[in-house]
Amino acid sequence: MDTRESLPAHHPAASGRGAADAIAGLSPEHANGVERALLAAEQRLDPFGVTTSVLNACAAWLAHPMELSRALAGWSDEYVALQQRLVRRAWGLPEEAADVGANRAVTRRNVDDPRFSDPVWSESPSWSILKDNYLLFTRRLQDMLFETPGLSEKSRRRAAFWVREWLNAMAPTNFFWSNPLAWQKFVDSHGESLLRGAALWADDLKAGTVRMVDEHAFTVGVDLALTPGRVVLRNRLLELIHYAPTTPTVFATPIVIVTPWINKYYILDLTPQKSLVRYLVAQGFSVFITSWKNPDAAMADVRFDDYLREGVDQAVTEALRISRAKQVHLVGYCIGGTLCATYMAWAKRQYAPDRMPVAHWTLLSTLTDFARPGDIDVFIDESSIAALEEMMARQGYLDGSQMSSSFRLLRSNSLIWHYVTHSYLYGEAPPAFDVLFWNVDCTRMPQAMHSFYLREMYLNNNLKKRDALTIAGQPIDLDRIDAPLYAVTAEDDHIAPWQQCYRIRKFINVAAPMRFVLSSSGHIFGIVNPVVNPPKRHFRVGVAARNDHVEHWLAHAVEHPGSWWEDWRDWLAPQCGERVAVTDDQAAPAAAAAADPSDAAPGRYVLER
């Protein structure tokens, strides 16, 4: 067993940074000094391991010549088989005869790769040769990096990630002379496509980013976030919006939705057809939602504790006052869900049992165990966080565009190179798409809060550990949470992998009932999943028992066509009690908003840039 596997992830040897080889033969005292110097240099020059991770992988392969020779032999066999297939095709002979063994995967039509979905990449021999060689090289190099001997798993993933970014950038679809569709559009448009592409490139250069969407296509409050309501609470961190009831009676227990503050809240009130908020109101629920302030340098010292006390706790208190209820149903999405999980454990210590303000709760694509947080793990280690902290110390916050760039790198083909190709080579202007408009409507992260979150949640993974964190004066122990939980995840979520989200079952109290949902699609469309006919998506649902492994749950979960919204409604209705007449305070949003338009939904904070 490689001893580096047991070292901390931030240790130079464990992260595969080559320090162990560089200091071989030195005395322990000198070795430790050199090791610290190498780590400090890397933190300064390459904190995210863009080059060092790849160089270390190369060094590791050179240090294992037998493994390297076997890997290259397998690579050679596949290339020979591929060339045989291409020669047979060039002579008009059947390709299937060469379609054997390891080459079988290479000769597939790669129908799952949208870059090469056009028939020309398969039907034209010359373009097929280019595509197949590129895909074989890409797959083989990635496989080698994931199998690098002598490196920790995280080091392999990081090296593979940065090489994949380079391979994605070098795809033949990204260049005019190696993209047949770009040629065709150039001919069909008599050169206009490239002229338009040059103008779009100049616009992107001025904007400082590859634009995904027409940023002037929508206006919040005019085209998006249209459900009627009013701001019922405003403090330095949030506005709490209460939506006007549309039914004569409402369920007695109100719903308080805590949105993520890494984006703006209106993803859950996008358009009337896609609005989860509007759906809930139409079903007779009294709905409140958090709209977080976009912090600036003056809020650098705002802490995670403040988001809990001045955010969730004040929102819950105000919702109870307006609805005259004893408890609320609490909903958290993404980082808002992590805050809600923390709040639930905090409230169990903060309040007497008969004063617990939350009766039951829902989590949407939420991590509470950060051991395997998905692709973002390549940015999480001591060097990376130290670099981010240094950047935030200068600014007082992490800028939304900087965070957005990191998330776009995680899916660079679909979130970067797709738009490079369509804008610059095809001359197609960015589309007017509501979800993408929301995605680029970025927010900032306060320095103190974000540093705490990165270190205590991602790096140290302390939320799952009993009493390892003290938040707002209370030790946090998720095992104290015994309220019924409805948890929703998404199959293709690369930000909060569903298997990792499921692990909250391990940490909340054994007596807590939990209904777990696995929706189709990803982090956004798995949640923004309106009821339509005929159904576009599907979901799996089932009860998650305390000792159920995720594979056991999956084997017994029942698949349904359509949206999980309807299943959630059916679960919520008995939880939220009897329906009661709408009180004056609950009916107030529409009238109050008409009297004071500045307090009408969507409020002021969401409009801040």
C-alpha positions, 0 to 999 in steps of 0.5 A: 500500500502506498503510504501517501494514501494515508497522509492528509490531502494537503500534504505535499507527498499525499497530493503527489507533488513530488516533494518526497522524491525531491528531498530523497537522501536528505536528513529529516530536519533538512527534508522537512525544511525543503518540503515546507519550502516546496509547498510554499513555492507551489502555493504561490506559483501554482495553487490549483495544481494546473501544471504541477499535478500533471508534471507529478503524474508524468514523473510517477509514470517514469518512476514505474517503467513496467506499468508504463510499458504495459499502458503504452502497449495497450494504447498501441494495440488500440491505435493499430486496430483503429488504423486497420478499420480506417484503411478498410473503410478507405478501400470500401471494405466492411469495417466490422471485421476490425471491430474487435477487442479493445477497439470496440469502444473506439469504433462506437459512434459516440452518440453521447458526445454532442460535439460530434453528433452531426452525421458528417462526423460518422458518414465522411471518412476524412472527418471520421478519421479525425474524430476517432483519433481525437477520441481515442487519444483523449480516452486513453490519456484520461485512463492513464492519468486515472491509473497513475501508480504511486499517487493518491486518488485525489492527485490522479483526479486533479491531474486528469481534470487539468489534462481534460481541460486541455484536451477539451480546448484542443477538440477539432470542433473548436477550430475552423479548419477542422470543423466541417459544420463551420465550413458549411455555414461559411459557404452557405452564408457567403462568409457572413458567419465568420464576420458575425463570429468576429463581432461576437468575439470582440463583444466577449473580449470587451465583456471579459468572458465567453457569454452564454446568454443574451444578458439584456433579454430579461428583466427581473420583476418584468420577465422573471420572478413574477409571483405576487408578494411583498417583502415582510422582513429586511435586514443587512443580509436578506429580504424575506418575501411572503407570497400572496395566497391565491386560494381562500384557505391555506395550510396552517403550517407555512413553508420557509424556503432558504435559497443558496446565496451563491446565486439569486433566489428567483431560480425557484420563481423563474417564469410562471410556467417554471416557478416552484413558488407559484406551484406551491401557492396554487396548491394552498401553501403559505410560502416565504422565501429568502432573497439574500443581499449581494455583499460588498467589501463592507460585509467582509466580516459577515460570518456563517453564524450571521447567516444562521441567526440573521438569516434563517432564524429571523426568517422563521420567526417572522413567518411564524408571526405572520402566519400565527403558526407554532411551527414552519416547514423549512426548505433548503436548496444547495448551500441553503440546505447545508445552512438549514441542516446546521440550523436544525441541529442548532435549534434543537439546542437553542430552543426548548422541545416545546418551542422548536420552530420547525416541524419538518423539513426538505433538502434540495440537492444538499451536501452535509458530508463533503468527503466526495463533493464531486468535480469541485474537489479538484479546487479543494486543498490547502493551497487552493483555499489559501490562494482564495483567502488571499484573493478575498483578503484583498477584495473583502469578498469572492467575486461571483464571476470568479466562482462562476468561472470555476463552475464553468470549468467543471463542465467546460465542453457544455459551458465554454467550448459549446459557446465558443464554437457556436458564437465565433465559428457559426456566428450565432448570437447567445440565446435568450434563455431564462436559466442561463440568464439567472446563471450569469446573474452572479452574487459575491461571497463575504470573505469570513463566511466563505473562508469558514465554509470552504475550510470547515465544510469542504476541507475538514468535513466537520459538519457531519462530526458531532460537536466539531463545529460551534455555530452561533454559540451552540455545538452542532450535532446532526444526530439531534435532528429527529424531524421528518425529512424529504430529500431531493437529489438529481441523477446528473448533479455534478455539484452535489452528487446524489449518492453523497447527498443520500448520506445525511440518512447516516447522520440525522437521528435514527428516529427521523423519517426520511423520504428520498427522491432521485430526480432525472437531470442535473443540479438545476433542472432536477429541481426546477422540474415543473409538472407538464403533460406529457411528462418530460422527466422522471424520478425515483422515490422511496423511504430511506431507513437509517441503515439502508445503503444507497444501493439498497435504497436504489434497488427498492425505490419506485420510478415514476414518470413526471415531476417530483413536485406532485409527490412532494405536494402529497407528502407535504399536505398531511404534514402541514396540517388542516387548511385554515382561513387566510388571515389579514397578515397573510392576505396583506402582500398584494395590497401592501405591494400595491401601496408601496411598490418598492416593497413588492416582490421581487424586492430590492436586493435581487436587483443589486449587481 
